Amino acid sequence: EKTKYRPGEIKSYGFNDEIYRAVKVPVAYNELETSFFAKYLCGENTILFDLVYRKVSCSCNPEGVIASGLFIVKSNGDAMIVEKQFLSKKLVDPELLVEFLSDCNTITDKYGKKKIYYNNVPQIIEEYNKCIADK
């Protein structure tokens, strides 16, 4: 007999050597707090996920649009989504990422005035986790 699970009962699963975990996307990004499964990329204290989610951006489209981004969750529960510019490799708002990770001076000093590319975010999260662990 097969075991059936409800969505809230599944915390993570693996598929093709990849790990997916249940994450809650904050109201600020979705107008509703919503849970999604996101692919785990890296991190222990602060975790980075690759996330595809429904984004409600205006009242003209109440069902929202499908968006993707890198979802960062700190150990204290603070979270943010990092998006890249349309048809670009640069981040939409790199200053917000640096501000979000500002409790580590190494990150602020190194990336505060630089362009940050989407593909560099996993490396930045690894540097941030090392910085926090060394405190």
C-alpha positions as CSV (number, residue, x, y, z in Angstrom):
1,E,0.0,0.0,0.0
2,K,1.3,3.5,-0.9
3,T,1.7,6.1,1.8
4,K,0.1,9.4,1.0
5,Y,1.5,12.6,2.5
6,R,-0.1,16.0,2.8
7,P,1.9,19.0,1.5
8,G,2.7,20.3,5.0
9,E,4.1,16.9,6.0
10,I,6.9,16.9,3.5
11,K,10.0,18.9,4.6
12,S,12.4,17.8,1.9
13,Y,13.0,15.3,-0.8
14,G,15.8,14.2,-3.2
15,F,15.6,13.7,-7.0
16,N,18.5,13.1,-9.4
17,D,21.2,13.9,-6.8
18,E,19.5,17.2,-5.9
19,I,17.8,18.2,-2.7
20,Y,14.6,20.1,-2.5
21,R,13.3,21.6,0.7
22,A,10.0,23.3,1.7
23,V,10.5,27.0,2.1
24,K,8.1,29.8,3.0
25,V,8.2,32.8,0.7
26,P,7.5,36.0,2.7
27,V,4.4,38.2,2.2
28,A,6.6,40.9,0.8
29,Y,7.2,38.9,-2.4
30,N,3.9,37.3,-2.9
31,E,1.1,39.2,-1.0
32,L,0.5,35.8,0.8
33,E,2.9,33.7,2.8
34,T,3.3,30.7,0.6
35,S,5.3,27.5,0.8
36,F,7.2,26.1,-2.2
37,F,9.8,23.5,-2.8
38,A,13.1,25.0,-3.7
39,K,16.3,23.4,-4.9
40,Y,19.0,23.6,-2.2
41,L,22.2,25.1,-3.5
42,C,24.5,25.7,-0.6
43,G,25.0,26.9,3.0
44,E,24.5,25.7,6.5
45,N,23.6,28.7,8.7
46,T,22.5,30.9,5.9
47,I,21.0,28.7,3.1
48,L,20.7,29.5,-0.6
49,F,17.9,28.0,-2.7
50,D,17.0,28.2,-6.4
51,L,13.3,29.1,-6.3
52,V,10.6,29.3,-8.9
53,Y,7.5,31.0,-7.4
54,R,4.3,32.8,-8.3
55,K,4.7,36.6,-7.9
56,V,1.7,38.9,-7.7
57,S,3.0,42.1,-9.1
58,C,-0.1,44.2,-9.9
59,S,-3.8,44.1,-9.5
60,C,-4.1,43.8,-13.3
61,N,-2.9,40.2,-13.0
62,P,-4.3,38.8,-9.7
63,E,-3.1,35.3,-10.5
64,G,0.4,36.6,-10.7
65,V,3.3,35.6,-12.9
66,I,5.9,32.9,-12.6
67,A,9.2,34.3,-11.4
68,S,12.5,32.8,-10.4
69,G,15.3,33.9,-8.2
70,L,17.8,32.9,-5.5
71,F,16.1,32.6,-2.1
72,I,18.4,33.3,0.9
73,V,17.3,32.3,4.4
74,K,19.3,33.2,7.4
75,S,19.4,31.1,10.5
76,N,17.3,33.7,12.4
77,G,14.5,33.3,9.8
78,D,15.2,36.5,7.8
79,A,14.8,35.9,4.1
80,M,15.1,37.6,0.7
81,I,14.8,36.8,-2.9
82,V,17.6,37.9,-5.3
83,E,16.5,38.4,-8.9
84,K,18.6,39.0,-11.9
85,Q,17.9,41.7,-14.4
86,F,15.8,40.6,-17.5
87,L,18.2,39.3,-20.2
88,S,21.2,40.1,-18.0
89,K,23.6,38.4,-15.6
90,K,23.5,41.3,-13.1
91,L,21.4,41.5,-10.0
92,V,18.3,43.7,-10.0
93,D,19.3,45.4,-6.7
94,P,22.8,44.4,-5.5
95,E,22.7,47.0,-2.7
96,L,19.9,45.1,-1.0
97,L,21.9,41.9,-1.0
98,V,24.9,43.7,0.6
99,E,22.6,45.3,3.1
100,F,21.0,42.0,4.0
101,L,24.4,40.5,4.6
102,S,25.8,43.6,6.4
103,D,26.3,41.8,9.7
104,C,29.5,40.6,8.1
105,N,32.0,43.5,7.4
106,T,34.0,41.3,5.0
107,I,31.0,41.1,2.6
108,T,30.2,44.8,3.0
109,D,33.8,45.8,2.3
110,K,34.3,43.5,-0.6
111,Y,31.0,43.9,-2.4
112,G,29.6,47.2,-1.3
113,K,30.7,49.2,-4.3
114,K,31.0,46.4,-6.9
115,K,28.6,45.0,-9.6
116,I,27.4,41.7,-8.4
117,Y,26.5,39.0,-10.9
118,Y,23.8,36.4,-10.3
119,N,26.2,33.5,-10.7
120,N,28.4,34.9,-7.9
121,V,25.7,34.8,-5.3
122,P,26.5,31.2,-4.1
123,Q,30.1,32.2,-3.6
124,I,29.1,35.3,-1.6
125,I,26.8,33.1,0.6
126,E,29.7,30.7,1.3
127,E,31.9,33.7,2.2
128,Y,29.2,35.0,4.4
129,N,28.7,31.7,6.2
130,K,32.4,31.5,6.8
131,C,32.5,35.0,8.2
132,I,29.6,34.3,10.5
133,A,31.1,31.0,11.7
134,D,34.4,32.8,12.5
135,K,32.7,35.4,14.8
